[in-house]
Amino acid sequence: MRIHRNLSLLLLLLAVPLRAQDNGNTDILIGISPGMAMRWQQGTMHTTDGFYDCCAFTGGSGIGIAGEARVLFRLGGPVSLRVGAGWERVSSDYQSERKSYPILGQGNTVEYVDLKNDLGVTMSAAQFNAGIQYLVLEPGLYFTAGVGVTVPLSPTWKQTEEITGPPGVRYADGSFRKTLFDVDIPGTRPFPTLRFGGGAMIPIAGDLRLAPELLFSLPLMETQPDFRWSMSGLDLSVALMVGL
């Protein structure tokens, strides 16, 4: 949360000294907004490929890329309606330890090894957003809030296992690390989010504007109810907008 506050304060400080040329009076703005997406995962994921049940992974985080096509409709005064459709791809990492796991070693004797399991979750998603944008401070500092719907597109998990001890113990093929499975995550569903944040509209030339923005997202529902898996996040983007 301290990082979130620092980023928000930095965005505010950068936006205050800007000078607007037309006070944002264009009625319609359209543009694209590429950026970076950071996601924090909550819930406990129990991995399985339909045949093999392994481990429980609790909590994870990741970073990826995102982009949005955005339209702003000026409703009057400092208020605008904003709608957008976008795409993101984020990879997140989880870890789980299994200590002193029994295996059948040489001579059919029971041996104990330390195993480390890593889970990589990769999810592409479509996003549909709508909200209100409010001019807080001239020349262009604004606050925005609204709702969004994230639609997962074939999210996958890849689980790898590594022998960390004792020395000399290996898998049958001579390796220390192997992939257990790499499959789609079952039972995922679209989920709504609450989105809010701020930014600044910076005039470049004529009706062209640059809009750096920082948004937070809070889940209103799990994307996988069996795991109670949900995702909150932070989006940092710079939009290029043009007035019509």
N, C-alpha and C positions, 0 to 999 in steps of 0.2 A: 504494500500500500504506500510506503514511503516513496518508492520509485514512481508510482502513479501520480502522487502529489507533486513531485519535483518536475515531472514532464508537463503536467498541467500548468504549473506556475511559469515554466519556461515559455510555453506557448503564449500565455497571457502577456508576459513581458516583451516578447518579440512583436506582438501585434499592436501594442499601445502606441508606439511612435509613428505608425504608418499613416500616410496621407491619402485620402480618397479623392478622386477627381470628380465623381458624379454621385457620391453618396449611395451607390447601389440602387439607383432608381429604375434600372432596366426591369421590365415586368417578367421576362422569361430568360432564364439562363440554362444552357445545356453544356455538358462536358463529360470528361472521363477523369477517373480518380484512381491511379495506381498507388500501391503502397505496400505496407508490411503488416502482417497479422500475427499477433502473439496470443496463444491459447493456453488456458489452465484447465486441466481435466480433473473432475471430481468423480468419485465412485470407485467400486472395486470390480475389476474385470477378471472373470474366470475364463481362462483360455481353453479352447477345445477346437478340434477340427472335425467333430462328429464321431470320432473314434477314440481320441486320446485326450483325457482331461489332465491338466497339469497344475497350474499355479494361479494364485490370486495376486493381482497387481493393483495397488491402491495409489491413485494420484499420479499425475504426469504433467509435463509441459512441453511446449514446442513453439516453433516460429516458422513462418512461411510467407508466401506472397498472396496478394489480393488485388482486385480491381473492380471498379464500379462505373456504370454509366448513370449519370445523375441529371435530374431536371429540377430546377427551382422555379416556382410560380409565386410572384409577389402578390400577397393578398391585400396589402395596404399598410401604410406606416412601416414599422420595423419588422413585420411578420411576413414570412414566406412559407409556402408549403414545399416540401422536398420529397421526391420519390426517386428510387434507384433500384437497379438490378445489377448483380455482380457475381463474382466467382472468387474462390480462394482455394488454396492447397497448403495444408499444414501437416508437418510430421512431428509427432510427440514421442517422448521416450519414458519408459517405466522400467523399474528394476525390482527383482524379487530374489531373495537368497534362500537356498535350501542347504542346510548344513548336515554333514554326516549322513549322506544318503546311501543306503545299502545297495551294492551291486554284486553280481556274480563274477568273481575274478578268475585268475588262473587256477587250474585244478579244481574248479567248481567250489572255491571257497568264498565266503562272504567277506567283502571288503567295503570300507566306508570312504566316500569321497565328498569333497565340498563342491557344490555346483552353484554357479551364478546364472540366473535366467534374465535375459533382457527382452523387453517387448517394445517393438516399434509400431506405432499406430499412424497410418497415413490416411488422410481424408481430404478428398476434394468435395466442394460443396457449392451449390448455387445459393444466392442470397437475394431476398426481395425486401426492401426497406421503405418505410414511409414515416414522415414526422414533420415537426414544425421547426423552422429556423428563425431565431429572434435576434435582431441587432441590439447588442447590449451597449456598445460604446463606439462612438464615431472615432476613426473613420470607417472601420469595417469589422470590428471584433464582434463575434456572434456566439450564441449558445444554441445548441440543437438537442432535441429529444424526440423519441419516437419508438416504434416497434419494428421488428424484423422477423423474417422467417428464414431459417437455414434448412436447406434440403440436402442431406448427405448423398454423395454420388459414389457408390461402391467403396466405402471405407474398408481398409484392409489392416490386418495385424500380422506382423512377422515376429516370431519368437525364436531366439537363439539361446543355446545353452553352452556354458563353458566350464571345463574342469579347472578349478583353482587350487586343488590340493587333494592328497599329498603329492609330492614330486614323483614323476614317473608314471602316473596313472593316465591312460589315454583311452579314447574310444577304439572300437575294433578296427577302424580304418587308419589308426595311427594319429588322428588329429586331436586337438584339445577343444575344439569348438565346432558346433554343428547347428544347422537350422532344423528346428522341430517341425514347424509348419509356416506357411505363408498363404493365408486364405482371407476371404471376405468376412467381415464382422457380421454375425447374424442378428436380425431383429432391430436394426437401426431405423429411425423414423424422423421426419421433419420436426423441428422444434422452434417455438417462438422465443424471442429475446427482447429485453428492454435495452435500448441503445441511447446513450447520451454523451455529450461532450462539447467541445468548442473549437473555434478556428478563427480565421481572418480572411477577408476578401481583399486581395491586393491588386489594384489596377495596374495593368502592364501597358496596354496601348488600346485606345478606343474602347470597345466593349469586351476586350479580352482581360480576364482576371486569373490570378493564381490564388489558390485557397488551401493553405496548409491546415490540417485538421487532426485532432486527437479525439477518438471515440472509445468509450467503454461499453461492453455488452454484458448483461446479466441474464442467465437462462431462466425462462419461466416454466420449463418442462424438461425432463430428461430426453436424450436422444436414444437411449437404450434402457427401458424401465427395469429389465431383469438385473442389470448391473448398477442401477441408479447412476448411470453415466451421464454427466452433464458437462458443459463447457462454458466458461466465462472467458472474456478476452479483452484485448486492447488493440485498436487499429490506428496506425499512424500513416497518413496519406497526404498527398499533394495533388489537388484537383486543378485541371485547366478548364476554365469555364468561359463561354462566350455568350454574349447577350443577343437576343433576337429582336 
